[in-house]
Amino acid sequence: MVSPAEPFTPLGRHAYIQVPTADSVPSSLTDPTVVIIFGWMSAKLSHLHKYTAIYREIWPGATIILVRSHLSVFWSPPSVLKARFKPVIEVLTALGCLEKRQRILTHTFSNGGAFHLKEFAKMFPSTAAADGPRPSSAFIIDSAPGGDTLAKLMLAVVSPIKNVWIGRLVQCAVVIIYGLWWIVGHLLRQPNPIQAMMNALQNPRVVPWIDGCTPRLYVYSKADVMVPWADIEEHAAQSASQGLPVQRLCFEKSPHVAHARVYPEAYWTAVKNTWDAACNA
């Protein structure tokens, strides 16, 4: 197996790229050529590299792009987010991802990764989602979306913070932010950011290389205390009712974003099967 410490090249402060080595040979001419991962909020690189290492083992010829999720996405102005995502957009453009020259697998983790995908999608020009045939693509949604209550948001945001005093400050900030969301939502009748993220995931063209034929795999667990499994099932059912090709994989005992650790064979078999479905779409 490839080491989790396989070299990655930074793309700014919040993203990385790993290109295949010169002697890497794709196992099939239908393999994904690009894998894009949006990690969960405040995930350690060492944890995310466990996924990139397995992707490298399964599809050695793929370019892997890793986007980390940071709490600042909730208060950063569009100009800051545009600068943050610019290096990733430039790489994707250079690879021909916007010109439908790559087979792309997109993998998001938790609400944090899904929210970053939503903000990332805003950076593409509207012309990037033009109609027409496109190469195979698949969308893996791990441990999301759902849990837009204050209690669930507090748990998701504060749990990665180890410093008690910083955690308490963040708790206060979360209460204030959630209160503002509630006021804006009721006065202007607009969805809060988490609800907007959930709506974005049901957009057939959430990013230019995904469309209404792209298979979407929801992976979740009844033991997840951060994002209720019933919320995810409801979202998956809504997506399916809109005609999107949906697959579900529900586990019984794995914690939040830990399904691959607890059920590795079932998890990665489902990922590979979803890609096979993309190739046959």
Secondary structure, 3 states (H helix, E strand, C coil): CCCCCCCCEECCCCEEEECCCCCCCCCCCCCCCEEEEEEEECCCHHHHHHHHHHHHHHCCCCEEEEEEECHHHHCCCHHHHHHHHHHHHHHHHHHCHHHCCCCEEEEEEHHHHHHHHHHHHCCCCHHHHCCCCCCCEEEEEECCCCCCCHHHHHHHHHCCCCCHHHHHHHHHHHHHHHHHHHHHHHHHCCCCHHHHHHHHHCCCCCCCCCCCCCCEEEEEECCCCCCCHHHHHHHHHHHHHCCCCEEEEEECCCCCCCHHHHCHHHHHHHHHHHHHHHHCC
